[in-house]
């Protein structure tokens, strides 16, 4: 028995398995990198309504909830591809394909910071005349947003 170096030809069917596993690992790494930068890549307006799914060769597969978002991504394709490839400095994506499907929106419920009523005394004074307590509460909440 010789203790020579094992080459790819010596692995037989295991060579294909290793290639498949390497492809899966690369895909997971790329998708992970894209997900971490997705809001910067597509912008805060499209971020909650899109997500990268997988990479096949140099094509990114993504999903959006309806055809309006799919159309939006066709208009900004050059910008998105530039941002994708900036995020993936080690791998090149040449194009993307979009699937319309169901998924839970990402980060759609962002907390709205309420501000104080300071400097809004005239508005608050006008609301004091409101007799309906529910409307009064909603108006005060609305004033706090701005």
C-alpha positions as CSV (number, residue, x, y, z in Angstrom):
1,X,0.0,0.0,0.0
2,X,1.4,3.3,-1.0
3,X,1.0,6.5,1.1
4,X,0.8,8.7,-2.0
5,X,-1.3,11.9,-2.3
6,X,-5.0,11.3,-3.1
7,X,-6.1,13.1,-6.2
8,X,-9.7,14.0,-7.4
9,X,-9.8,11.0,-9.6
10,X,-9.2,8.7,-6.6
11,X,-12.4,9.9,-4.9
12,X,-14.8,8.6,-7.6
13,X,-18.4,9.3,-6.7
14,X,-17.3,11.2,-3.6
15,X,-15.9,13.9,-5.8
16,X,-19.4,14.8,-7.0
17,X,-20.7,14.9,-3.4
18,X,-17.9,17.2,-2.3
19,X,-18.7,19.5,-5.2
20,X,-22.4,19.6,-4.3
21,X,-21.6,20.4,-0.7
22,X,-19.1,23.0,-1.7
23,X,-21.8,24.6,-3.9
24,X,-24.3,24.6,-1.0
25,X,-21.8,26.1,1.4
26,X,-21.0,28.9,-1.1
27,X,-24.7,29.6,-1.7
28,X,-25.4,29.8,2.1
29,X,-22.4,32.2,2.5
30,X,-23.5,34.4,-0.3
31,X,-27.1,34.5,0.8
32,X,-26.0,35.3,4.3
33,X,-23.9,38.2,3.2
34,X,-26.7,39.5,1.0
35,X,-29.3,39.2,3.8
36,X,-27.0,41.1,6.2
37,X,-26.7,44.0,3.7
38,X,-30.1,43.7,2.0
39,X,-31.5,47.0,3.3
40,X,-28.5,48.9,1.9
41,X,-28.7,46.9,-1.3
42,X,-32.3,47.6,-2.2
43,X,-33.2,50.6,0.0
44,X,-35.4,50.9,2.9
45,X,-38.6,51.1,0.8
46,X,-38.1,47.7,-0.9
47,X,-36.3,46.0,2.0
48,X,-39.4,44.7,3.8
49,X,-40.9,43.4,0.6
50,X,-38.1,41.4,-0.9
51,X,-35.5,38.9,0.0
52,X,-32.7,36.9,-1.6
53,X,-33.4,33.2,-1.9
54,X,-30.5,31.4,-3.5
55,X,-27.7,31.7,-6.1
56,X,-27.5,29.5,-9.1
57,X,-24.3,30.1,-11.0
58,X,-24.0,33.8,-11.2
59,X,-27.8,34.4,-11.0
60,X,-29.5,35.6,-7.8
61,X,-33.0,34.3,-7.2
62,X,-35.2,36.6,-5.1
63,X,-38.8,36.7,-4.0
64,X,-41.3,39.6,-3.7
65,X,-44.9,39.5,-2.6
66,X,-46.6,40.8,-5.8
67,X,-46.0,41.8,-9.4
68,X,-45.8,45.5,-8.5
69,X,-42.6,44.9,-6.6
70,X,-41.3,42.7,-9.4
71,X,-41.8,45.5,-11.8
72,X,-40.1,48.0,-9.5
73,X,-37.0,45.7,-9.4
74,X,-36.9,45.7,-13.2
75,X,-36.6,49.5,-13.1
76,X,-33.8,49.6,-10.7
77,X,-31.9,46.5,-11.8
78,X,-28.6,48.2,-12.6
79,X,-28.5,49.9,-9.2
80,X,-29.4,46.7,-7.4
81,X,-26.8,44.7,-9.2
82,X,-24.1,47.3,-8.5
83,X,-25.0,47.2,-4.8
84,X,-25.1,43.4,-4.7
85,X,-21.7,43.2,-6.3
86,X,-20.3,45.8,-3.9
87,X,-21.6,43.7,-1.0
88,X,-20.0,40.5,-2.5
89,X,-16.5,41.6,-3.2
90,X,-15.5,38.0,-3.7
91,X,-18.2,36.8,-6.1
92,X,-19.9,38.3,-9.2
93,X,-23.7,38.3,-9.7
94,X,-24.6,39.1,-13.4
95,X,-28.4,39.2,-13.1
96,X,-31.3,38.3,-10.9
97,X,-34.6,36.5,-11.4
98,X,-37.6,37.4,-9.3
99,X,-40.3,35.1,-8.1
100,X,-43.7,36.4,-6.9
101,X,-44.7,34.5,-3.8
102,X,-45.8,34.5,-0.2
103,X,-43.4,35.3,2.6
104,X,-43.5,37.2,5.8
105,X,-42.4,40.7,5.3
106,X,-39.1,41.7,6.7
107,X,-39.1,44.4,9.4
108,X,-42.3,46.0,8.3
109,X,-43.2,47.1,11.8
110,X,-40.7,49.6,12.7
111,X,-41.3,51.4,16.0
112,X,-42.5,55.0,15.6
113,X,-40.8,57.3,18.0
114,X,-43.3,59.6,19.7
115,X,-42.1,63.1,20.4
116,X,-43.1,65.4,23.2
117,X,-45.9,68.0,23.1
118,X,-43.4,70.8,23.8
119,X,-44.0,73.7,21.5
120,X,-47.4,72.4,20.4
121,X,-49.4,74.0,23.1
122,X,-51.8,75.8,20.7
123,X,-52.7,72.5,19.0
124,X,-53.1,70.8,22.4
125,X,-55.4,73.6,23.5
126,X,-57.6,73.1,20.5
127,X,-57.9,69.4,21.2
128,X,-59.0,70.1,24.8
129,X,-62.3,71.3,23.3
130,X,-63.0,67.8,21.9
131,X,-65.6,65.9,23.9
132,X,-65.1,62.4,22.5
133,X,-62.2,60.9,24.6
134,X,-61.3,58.4,21.9
135,X,-60.9,61.1,19.2
136,X,-59.1,63.3,21.7
137,X,-56.6,60.5,22.5
138,X,-56.0,59.8,18.8
139,X,-55.4,63.5,18.0
140,X,-52.9,63.8,20.8
141,X,-51.1,60.7,19.6
142,X,-51.0,62.2,16.1
143,X,-49.6,65.5,17.3
144,X,-46.8,63.6,19.2
145,X,-45.7,62.0,15.9
146,X,-44.7,65.3,14.4
